[in-house]
Amino acid sequence: MKLVFKKNDAEEVTVFQSMGGQLKPFSYTAMMKALLSSDSLEPPEIAEGFSTEEADSIVSMIDQINGVIADAESEPDSQ
């Protein structure tokens, strides 16, 4: 799954999920299900209108999410 970030003329940010080429409204539940099944998010798609700092922050957030998932998978089960 890929997250798509867009900003309108009023500088409001909207996040969508790109799944199979279709944009759907963002849902935490759907994102978690996708993470559990694929183990990572694809690099985000960031539309025009975002500053370099904002775009870097978005990319960093996705990298951190993917890092947490990778770390969790490498930990031995505590049973």
Secondary structure, DSSP 8 states (H G I E B T S, - for coil): -EEEEEE-TT--EEEEEEETTEEEE--HHHHHHHHHHHSS----EE-TT--HHHHHHHHHHHHHHHHHHHHHHHS----
